[in-house]
Amino acid sequence: MSNVVQPLLIANWKANLAPGEEVALAAQISVQAAARRLSPGSLMIAPSMVGLVAVASLLRREHDALKIGIAAQDCSSDLAGAATGEIPATHLLGAADAVILGHSERRARGESGSLIGAKLARCVAAGIRPIVCLGDADPKATESERCALVVRQWREVLAGAAALGCDAATVAASGVTLAYEPIWAIGSGQAASPEVAAAVARALRLETSSSSLRILYGGSVDGRSAAGFLSATGEGSLNGLLIGGASLQAERLLEIATAVGVAS
């Protein structure tokens, strides 16, 4: 797979902003994105659950030409019904275009590969694009150890999906995106090297036998490091970025968009 595929940037706001702040930031990003000729469909924003509908409404009402997508930061493994406090994937239809699953901050709260797989199956059944996060915790791991761990995580997720009748072929047909996010890089200010990320991407494509699989990198990405991650070609290519802290300021986010060639 080559980088002829337009890069996808996902701004994960986590729980950093109140709903009103999220709407204000979305408006700022949209204005700057229009001024800098952001390529339609190249950016997705993941606001908090309570801000998701308001942000989606703003973007679609006032800035629809930019085609900025909306991602939920998680969903439930439950179906709609008697599940107090849960948000089933079907309830996100019409508001979210995608759902981030298995982020390391969710795994740190006890989410297993099988639970993430169940959520994946629910997203596939609902027709919402899944974005599955995978990552290692040891910055001193060897390349082979790192790749083996991430591949094993993906197998565990697939097994969890299969338990609900969603096999690997069905997952692949859903347009699933994988995001490699080394836990040791998140929020540390120290990103992984592009070579490390490319090795993991290569291992995942070998595992899935899919040269067209979209794989993102996430972990302390900024305007200086962004382009390097998308420079690899072939099986080790990365096709976008999952951005945390740098997405909380419109200017910094657009700097990354410019660096990877989707804005001027």
MOKA-V533937 format. One record per backbone hydrogen bond with DSSP energy under -0.5 kcal/mol. NH is the residue of the N-H (numbers start at 1). CO is the residue of the C=O. If there is no record, write none. Layout:
BEGIN
NH:CO ; NH:CO
END
This chain:
BEGIN
5:2 ; 8:239 ; 9:42 ; 10:241 ; 11:9 ; 11:44 ; 12:10 ; 12:243 ; 13:11 ; 13:46 ; 16:13 ; 22:18 ; 23:19 ; 24:20 ; 25:21 ; 26:22 ; 27:23 ; 28:24 ; 29:25 ; 30:26 ; 31:27 ; 32:28 ; 33:29 ; 34:30 ; 35:31 ; 36:32 ; 37:34 ; 38:33 ; 39:262 ; 41:66 ; 42:39 ; 44:9 ; 45:69 ; 46:11 ; 47:45 ; 52:48 ; 53:49 ; 55:51 ; 56:52 ; 57:53 ; 58:54 ; 59:55 ; 60:56 ; 61:57 ; 62:58 ; 63:58 ; 63:59 ; 66:63 ; 67:64 ; 69:43 ; 69:67 ; 71:45 ; 72:98 ; 76:87 ; 83:81 ; 86:83 ; 91:88 ; 92:89 ; 93:90 ; 95:92 ; 96:92 ; 97:70 ; 98:70 ; 99:129 ; 100:72 ; 101:131 ; 106:103 ; 107:103 ; 108:104 ; 109:106 ; 110:107 ; 111:106 ; 116:112 ; 117:113 ; 118:114 ; 119:115 ; 120:116 ; 121:117 ; 122:118 ; 123:119 ; 124:120 ; 125:121 ; 126:122 ; 127:123 ; 127:124 ; 128:123 ; 129:97 ; 131:99 ; 132:130 ; 132:177 ; 133:101 ; 133:131 ; 134:179 ; 139:137 ; 141:138 ; 146:142 ; 147:143 ; 148:144 ; 149:145 ; 150:146 ; 151:147 ; 152:148 ; 153:149 ; 154:150 ; 155:151 ; 156:152 ; 157:153 ; 158:154 ; 159:155 ; 160:156 ; 161:157 ; 162:158 ; 163:159 ; 164:161 ; 165:162 ; 166:161 ; 167:165 ; 171:167 ; 172:168 ; 173:169 ; 174:170 ; 174:171 ; 175:172 ; 176:171 ; 177:130 ; 178:214 ; 179:132 ; 180:216 ; 181:134 ; 181:179 ; 183:136 ; 184:136 ; 185:182 ; 186:182 ; 188:185 ; 189:185 ; 191:189 ; 197:193 ; 198:194 ; 199:195 ; 200:196 ; 201:197 ; 202:198 ; 203:199 ; 204:200 ; 205:201 ; 206:202 ; 207:203 ; 208:204 ; 209:205 ; 210:205 ; 213:210 ; 214:176 ; 216:178 ; 217:240 ; 218:180 ; 219:242 ; 226:222 ; 229:225 ; 229:226 ; 230:226 ; 230:227 ; 231:228 ; 236:233 ; 237:234 ; 239:215 ; 241:8 ; 242:217 ; 243:10 ; 243:241 ; 247:244 ; 248:245 ; 249:246 ; 253:249 ; 254:250 ; 255:251 ; 256:252 ; 257:253 ; 258:254 ; 259:255 ; 260:256 ; 261:258 ; 262:257 ; 263:257 ; 264:36
END
